[in-house]
């Protein structure tokens, strides 16, 4: 065997070994990706709020909530990602790319482009939506069969403005984790709110979204036309 041919084979062997090593140590960004793409709608799904254990400050804010003045939907502004997921009869469309996930919510025409990051990064790049300070800044990664979305830096407000959960508060210290998984034609969103200023233990919310064949439509919220009714 000629020396140049032997050297070429050796280079290919080393290159293959390095490639295998890189794949074996791939970051969570490149981990196996669950297929969550498509349209989903709460209509026909279920919502479960875990028990909440409010601090004294959290209790004060919860009892003082007045939907006529405190619901940001009156100004076409999202209150929290849990509140966004709670809205019935509007579509959520998910698309997945190599470096980001995009969630387009029909409600309020929210367009959430979430960078995929390594969760071990101390300060990962995050997305946000201008004009919606209570929705904070977010980044995502894959964990097995789940898409995990972490949101921080939220403005003070309310986790929910609907039904008996209306007025559950959030502070700037709140950290929100959403885990999205799919089983057949059902998308499950498990949300954990960690906010020691308002809750003595994490607030857990689970929402299921059946697959929908409807197309995404424009919501076109106008503050002068916005209206809410007493939630509880």
NORZI-V69090 format. One record per residue. N is the residue number from 1. SS is DSSP state (~ for helix, > for strand, _ for the rest). PHI is phi in radians with two decimals (none if undefined). PSI is psi in degrees with one decimal (999 if undefined). Layout:
# NORZI-V69090
n=(N N)
ss=(SS SS)
phi=(PHI PHI)
psi=(PSI PSI)
This chain:
# NORZI-V69090
n=(1 2 3 4 5 6 7 8 9 10 11 12 13 14 15 16 17 18 19 20 21 22 23 24 25 26 27 28 29 30 31 32 33 34 35 36 37 38 39 40 41 42 43 44 45 46 47 48 49 50 51 52 53 54 55 56 57 58 59 60 61 62 63 64 65 66 67 68 69 70 71 72 73 74 75 76 77 78 79 80 81 82 83 84 85 86 87 88 89 90 91 92 93 94 95 96 97 98 99 100 101 102 103 104 105 106 107 108 109 110 111 112 113 114 115 116 117 118 119 120 121 122 123 124 125 126 127 128 129 130 131 132 133 134 135 136 137 138 139 140 141 142 143 144 145 146 147 148 149 150 151 152 153 154 155 156 157 158 159 160 161 162 163 164 165 166 167 168 169 170 171 172 173 174 175 176 177 178 179 180 181 182 183 184 185 186 187 188 189 190 191 192 193 194 195 196 197 198 199 200 201 202 203 204 205 206 207 208 209 210 211 212 213 214 215 216 217 218 219 220 221 222 223 224 225 226 227 228 229 230 231 232)
ss=(_ _ ~ ~ ~ ~ ~ ~ ~ ~ ~ ~ ~ ~ ~ ~ ~ ~ ~ ~ ~ ~ ~ ~ _ _ _ ~ ~ ~ _ _ _ _ _ _ _ > > > > _ _ _ _ _ > > > _ _ _ _ > _ ~ ~ ~ ~ ~ ~ ~ ~ ~ _ _ ~ ~ ~ ~ _ ~ ~ ~ ~ _ _ _ _ _ ~ ~ ~ ~ ~ ~ _ _ _ _ > > > > > > _ _ _ > > > > > > _ ~ ~ ~ > > > > > > > _ _ _ _ _ _ _ _ _ _ > _ _ _ _ _ ~ ~ ~ _ > > > > > > > _ _ > > > > > > > _ _ _ _ > > _ _ _ _ ~ ~ ~ _ _ _ > > _ _ _ _ > > > > > > > > > _ _ > > > > > > > > > _ _ _ _ > _ _ _ > > > > > > > > > _ _ _ _ _ _ _ _ _ _ _ _ _ _ _ _ _ _ _ _ _)
phi=(none -1.18 -1.10 -1.19 -1.19 -1.09 -1.12 -1.11 -1.11 -1.15 -1.13 -1.13 -1.12 -1.16 -1.07 -1.11 -1.15 -1.14 -1.10 -1.09 -1.14 -1.11 -1.17 -1.19 -1.84 -1.05 -1.25 -1.02 -1.07 -1.73 -1.13 -0.95 -1.85 -1.22 -1.55 -1.94 -1.16 2.24 -1.80 -2.42 -2.53 -1.14 -0.92 1.65 -1.56 -2.18 -2.26 -2.28 -1.71 -1.27 -1.10 -1.95 -2.10 -1.44 -1.27 -1.05 -1.17 -1.08 -1.11 -1.06 -1.21 -1.08 -1.28 -1.54 -1.05 -2.25 -1.04 -1.24 -2.18 -1.78 -1.44 -1.17 -1.07 -1.11 -1.94 1.05 -2.14 -1.29 -1.49 -2.89 -1.22 -1.09 -1.08 -1.12 -1.14 -1.29 -1.24 -1.45 1.09 -2.28 -1.45 -2.11 -1.94 -1.97 -2.24 -2.17 -2.13 -1.16 -2.05 -2.79 -2.15 -2.06 -2.02 -1.87 -1.73 -1.07 -1.14 1.09 0.96 -1.30 -2.07 -1.86 -1.71 -1.96 -1.19 -1.51 -2.34 -1.51 -1.10 -1.38 -1.13 -1.21 -2.50 -1.26 -1.11 -2.33 -1.71 -2.80 -2.13 -1.02 1.51 -2.26 -1.11 -1.27 -1.59 1.09 -2.14 -2.43 -2.48 -2.50 -2.74 -1.71 -2.34 1.11 -1.62 -2.07 -1.67 -1.89 -2.09 -1.92 -2.14 -2.35 1.02 -1.48 -1.37 -1.00 3.09 -2.42 -1.10 -2.46 -2.16 -2.12 0.89 -1.24 -1.55 -1.04 1.71 -1.07 -1.51 -2.40 -2.04 -1.11 -1.43 -1.21 -2.09 -2.05 -2.08 -1.90 -2.01 -1.84 -2.29 -2.22 -2.26 1.10 -1.79 -2.22 -1.75 -1.92 -2.00 -1.82 -2.03 -2.09 -1.83 -1.94 -2.56 -1.13 -1.23 -2.09 -2.30 -1.39 -2.55 -1.00 -1.61 -1.93 -2.37 -2.17 -2.30 -1.99 -2.17 -1.20 -1.14 -2.25 -1.67 -1.20 -1.66 -1.17 -2.11 -1.38 -1.54 0.93 -1.19 -2.15 -0.93 -1.22 -1.80 -1.20 -2.62 -2.29 -2.01 -1.01 -1.40 -2.73)
psi=(132.1 153.0 -38.4 -35.7 -42.4 -40.9 -37.8 -43.1 -38.8 -39.3 -40.7 -37.9 -43.6 -42.1 -42.5 -39.3 -41.0 -40.3 -42.9 -39.3 -41.2 -42.3 -37.1 -29.2 25.6 143.6 166.0 -24.3 -34.7 8.5 164.3 132.8 123.0 148.9 103.9 4.1 147.4 -170.7 139.6 147.7 138.8 -27.2 117.2 -7.6 -175.9 152.0 129.5 119.3 130.8 167.5 142.0 140.8 95.8 144.7 174.4 -42.1 -40.9 -41.4 -41.8 -44.9 -38.8 -44.6 -23.1 -5.2 131.8 109.1 -25.2 -21.3 -20.7 -11.0 112.6 -13.5 -24.0 -19.3 16.2 41.1 137.4 138.7 -41.6 167.9 -30.4 -44.8 -37.4 -45.5 -26.9 -15.5 123.5 161.4 23.1 146.2 149.0 124.9 127.0 131.9 148.2 129.9 177.1 -33.1 1.7 165.5 139.4 123.6 116.6 116.0 127.3 -38.9 126.0 9.1 38.2 129.9 104.2 100.4 114.7 117.7 140.1 128.6 170.7 120.6 -14.5 -10.8 133.7 -32.1 75.9 157.8 142.3 153.0 166.9 167.9 119.1 137.8 0.0 69.5 -28.5 -10.3 -2.8 -156.6 140.8 152.6 164.7 162.0 166.1 140.2 93.6 -121.6 14.2 146.1 124.0 127.6 125.0 129.7 132.2 178.3 44.4 151.3 150.5 142.8 -132.8 132.5 -40.0 147.5 20.9 144.6 -148.0 -10.3 -4.8 130.4 -5.6 121.3 165.6 147.1 174.7 -19.3 -5.9 136.4 129.4 132.0 122.9 130.6 116.5 122.5 158.8 136.1 104.0 -121.6 27.9 127.1 127.4 129.5 112.0 119.3 131.4 121.6 120.5 111.0 86.6 -16.3 -28.6 -19.9 138.6 -18.7 160.4 143.3 124.4 135.1 133.6 129.2 136.1 141.5 113.4 155.1 146.8 144.9 -1.4 155.3 153.3 132.1 162.0 136.3 -40.8 54.2 133.0 122.4 -35.9 -18.5 -8.5 142.6 144.0 158.3 163.9 124.2 -24.9 999)
